[in-house]
């Protein structure tokens, strides 16, 4: 598994996650509690980008049907999400935020 640079730390804030696509996978990179997290960006219930959803503490709410996911673990907390989300390891290397696929 390789590390891939996807953005810089300044591209992400607590309120503004970063939507990226790597190898055909839509991924959302979030900054929560001074740490970076990467999760599958498409809600499994219906196509909606979670980076466009409502962020509260460690969760993100799907903008379409109110499924709520834990950003740190990908766990479906409530709603019609159908399943947990895939998560990806994240690190900051120099001036780059990197994810591992």
N, C-alpha and C positions, 0 to 999 in steps of 0.2 A: 504494500500500500504506500502510495506516495503522498507527500504534502503538496498542496497547490495553493499558490497565492491568489486570493480572491478580492482583496481590497486593502485599504489602509485604515488604521484605527479611527482617524478623523472622519471616515465615511459613515460611521455608525454612532448613534447616540442611544440613550435609554428609551427615547420616544420614537426614534427613526431607525428601524432595522434596515438591512441591506438585502435586496432580492438579487440573487445571482443564478446563473445556469452553468453547470459544469458537466461535461460529458452527457448532455441531454437530461440531467437531473436539475429540477428547480429546487433551490435551497435558500432558506432564509437565515441570515446571520444576525444575531441579536446580542445586545450588550446589556446584561442584567447583573446587578450587584457587583460591579467592577470586574465582570468576567464575560467572555465571549462564548456564545453557544450557536451551533448550527443545527437546524432541523429541516426536515422535508417541508417545502413551502406551500404545497398544494393540499388543501383539506381533503381527506379521503372520502368524505360524504358527497361533496359536489365541488366542481372546480372553482376554487376561490383561493387567492394568494393570501396566506396568513400574514405576510409582511404588511398587508393593507388592513389587517384586523386591529382590534382594540387590545392594547397591552396594559395589563394591571399586575403589578408586582412580578411574579415569576410565571404568569400565564398570558396566553394570547387567545382572543376570541375570534373565531371565523367571522368575516364580515357578512356572510350570507345567511347561515342558519344557526348561529350562536353555539357551535361546538367550541369547547374550551380545552386547550392543551397546555400542559406544563412545558415551558420553554427549555428548562434544564434537562428534563428526562424524556420528553416527547409523549408522556403519558396523557391519554384522553381523560380529562377530569370530569366533564359532563357534556351532555348534548349528543347530537346525532353523528358524531365523528366516525363511528364504526370500528375504529382500531387506533392503537398508538401510532405515533409518527416515527420515522427513521431519524436517528440522530447521527451526527458526525463529529469526530474529535476536532478541536480548534486549538490553535496556538498563535502567539504573536512572535514573529521572527524578524528582528530588525524593525523595519517600517512596514511590514506586511502582516495582515491577518491571513492565516493559512488554515485550510481544512484538509482532512485526510479522507480519501475515498477508498 
